[in-house]
Amino acid sequence: MAGLGHAEAVVMNLLDGLSGCYRTVVADNFFTSNSLAKRLLEQDTYLVGTLRSNRAGSGHKIVQKKLKPGEAYGLQNKVGIKLIRWKDKRDVLMISTKPSHSATVVNTGKTNKLNERIMKPQVVLDYNERRQGTDLSDQLSTYHTCLRRSIKWFKWWHLN
């Protein structure tokens, strides 16, 4: 695929024949970009993922905005790509093309040590829920790796 970056080409290659029907692709910050979100949206496919701040543009208004812990701030362009920044312990920058996602925080149904309700943006909840399966898959695959030592098939001889 000419004109695409490597990570973007990998995503488009994996989705070959699966685009349309408004499926949702969940990706981490290595794969996500504004151009990928736009390309997937043109193919009737949603994208949800974390985004590196340098890909949003270091001078971008969403990167420069100062937030207090628990606050969220979001921007949306004309195409429908949303950038949502949320401050937890660190700043989290998310990208989403799903219409249901916004920068409003929702109750997670959990409480912290001080018995206060934990509030997160819906995009963060959806991302974490979808990524759990990937993390479990990675965890289970590590149990069955082939790390046995093989028989040494060569010998070094020192000749005088």
Secondary structure, 3 states (H helix, E strand, C coil): CCCCCHHHHHHHHHCCCCCCCCCEEEECCCCCCHHHHHHHHHCCCEEEEECCHHHHCCCCHHHHCCCCCCCEEEEECCCCCEEEEEECCCEEEEEECCCCCCCCEEEEEEECCCCCEEEEEHHHHHHHHHHHHHHHHHHHHHCCCCCCCCCCCCCCCCCC
